[in-house]
Amino acid sequence: MPKAFTPKVVTANHLLKGDVIYQTKSGWSRTLSDAEVLEDEAHADLRLIEASQQTGEVVGAYLTDIIIENGALNPKHFREDFRATGPSNYFHGKQEAGSNV
């Protein structure tokens, strides 16, 4: 029996700024809550291909599992939670701006 598809989002790094970004229905966002939730494997693969072709804007695009709890998107894996909040050694970027803290 095939394994059930886990909801995913497309994530990457912004090519020039290095920020972690998430694919939305119409572009990219620095905030996970804005991400397009992909609940179909074929659609997720297509969105990943589209993201990977945006070489002038993003680098390292891939699919990551998410958990939807009370309508909020949360990373399933610790690595993605860490990426979403940025480096923890000092406040800069997302932490300095107050988002995701």
Secondary structure, 3 states (H helix, E strand, C coil): CCCCCCCEEEEEEECCCCCEEEECCCCEECCHHHCCCECCHHHHHHHHHHHHCCCCCEEEEEEEEEEEECCEEEECCHHHHHHHHCCCCCCCCHHHHCCCC
